[in-house]
Each structure stands twice: as C-alpha cells, then as structure tokens.
C-alpha cells in the first residue's frame, strides 16, 4: 500500500515537471517572437506544425510572424500573454491587443520540448473541457450501452468581453 502511494507521488511530480517544462517552452517562443529571434523560433516549433485558425483572415497575425510575411513591413503584433494555463501537453495562453480591439487565445500542444500544434482563436470566447469517461455515480447501468462522456469545464477565456462587442463561443476538448 505504501509503495502505491509513493508511486502516485512520483507520477504526480513528473506531471508537474512536464507541465512546467511545456509552459516554459511556450513562453520562450513568445519571447523569441517579440525579439524576432528566428533561430530560437525554429528550434521550438516542429517543421510540420499543425495550425488551426478561428477568426477573420485579417487577424492572422501569428501566422504572419511565423512565416516571415511581416518581416519587412512596420507590422507589429505584440504577443504579451495575460494568462497562461497548462494541462499536461496543452498550454493555453490568453492575451489582448486593445489598440486593435481584439482578444486572442492560443492553445499549444508541446511534445518532448517541441511545439507540434497551435490552435489560434481571435475575438472568440473559448471554454476548455477535459474528455473522460463518466464518473462512476453518473453511469450505474450494467447493460451494454454506450457510456456517456463526462466533459468537466477546466478553463474559460476572460478577455473576450474586453473587445466591446459580442463574440462567438467555442469549446475545445482536450
């Protein structure tokens, strides 16, 4: 019994360490973007980065930074996070640009210290849920039914109301 408790503590410690490392990778990317450190950006991002964008095409500021489309013009998009929340390999970062009346959320996936996916949301209220099987008390049937999925809310964006207009809402399941 004592061995199981120790193993559980070690697993929990590993999870916390992984979470901290993943968050540090994403924050290092923002620092590299703000200082235009191309080498660091290339080291942190996977060459086959999977990209999901939710918002108007005119708001693809991060893509312009990462592809170099904005390198020669006076374009400036400060990626200054207001909040950072991490769920294992998923790092959720929220920020806003009051001069452009936009709020943004980036959901990054980090694997082995490399960012492999980004989901970018502009002027969108985002709710993050965690998918898992139903809690035992919610599913007491002994028949061969399809068990319902339990989706607890784990995070919700708070900056979308700062843009001064109604915004659509999306749910991201992790």
N, C-alpha and C positions, 0 to 999 in steps of 0.2 A: 504494500500500500504506500509506504513512504517513497519507494522507488518511482511510482507513478506520479506522485506529487512533484518530485524533483525533475522528472522528465517533462512534465507540464510546464514547470517554471522555466526550464531551458528552452522549450519551444516558444513560449511567450516572449522570452528575452530575444531570441532570434528574430521573431516577428517584429518586435520594436526596433531592433537594429536595422532590419531590412527596410522598414518604413522610414526611418531617419535617413538612411542612405538614398532611398528613392527621392525623398523630398530634397535632399542636398543636390542631387543631380539636376532636378528641375530648376531649383534656384540658381545653380551655376549656369544653366542655359540662359535664364533671364539676364543675368549679369553679363554674359558673353554677348547677348543680343544688344544690350544697352551700350556696351563699349565697342560694338562692331568687331568682336574677336572671332573672326571666321574660323580659325584653326580649332578653337575650343568647341564651337558650334558643330563642326564636322566630327569631332571626337565623341560628342554626346549623342548626336542623332544617328539612327540607323539609316544606311543608304537607301533602304526601301521603306521609309517612314510611311505608315498608313495615316491618311489625313481625312477627317470628316469635318465639313464646314456647315454651320447652320446660321444663316444670316444673309443680308444682301451682298451681292458680289463686290460692291464698292467698299465693303468693310473687311476685305481680305488682307488686313494689314500685316498679320503674322506671316502669311504666305509671301507677301512682297519682301519682308525682311529675310526670310529663309532662302528664297530663290535668288536674291540679289537684284530683284526688279526695282528696288528702291535705292540702290547704292549710289547712283549718280545724281539724283534729284534732291531737293531740300526736304523730302518727306521725312517725317519723324513720328514714330509711334512708340511712346514710352511704355514698356512692359513693366510696370511697377505694381506688383501684387499687393492687394489689400488684405486678402486672407489666403491661407494655404492649409489644406486639409488632406491627409493621406490615409488611404485604405489599402494597405498592402502594396501591390504593384501600381495602384491607381492614385495619382496625385491630382487633386482638384485645386485650381488657382483661380481666384476671382479678382477683378480689377475694374476700374472705370477711367474714362477719359472725359472729364467734364467739358473741356473745350470743344469736343465733338459730340457731346450729349450721347455717349454710348457707354454701355457696360458690357463686360465680356467675362466669359468663363472658359478656361482651358482645362480639359481632362486629359492628362498624360498617362500613358502606360510605360512603365520602366521595367526592363528585363536585364538582369546582370549588369546594371550600371549604364545601360543604353536605352534611350527613348525610342520605342518602336511604334507608338501610335499617339496621335493627338486628335481630340475632338474639340472643336472650337465653336463657341456659341456667342453671338452678338445680340444684344438687346433682347435677350430671352431669359425668362425665369426658369431656372433649372432645379429639379429635385432629383437627388441621387437615392436609389434604393438598392438594397442588397438582396439578391435572389437566393433563396434556400428552401428546403422542404418545410412544410407546415410544422408549426410547433406541435408536439405530441397531443396536447389538450385540444387542439383545433381539429384534429383528424382522428376520430375514435372508431372509424368504420373498419371492420375486419374483412370486408369483401374486396374483390379485385378491381377496385375503382381507380381511376386516375387521381392521384393525390394532388390537392391544390397547392399552389406555390405561395409561399409566405414572402411578402416584399416589405420589410420594415424600412421606413424612411430613415436615412442616416445623415443627410445633409441637404440644405436648400440655399440657393443663392439669395443674397440680401440686397445687392446693389441695383437690380433691375428697376426698382422703384425710383432711383435717383435720376433716371433719364427723362423724367417728366412726361411720360406717355405710357399708354397701355402696351404691354409686350406679351408675346405668346409664351406659353409654358410647355416645357418638355420634361420627360422623365428619362433618366439614364440609369439602367440597371447594371450593376457590377457583380 
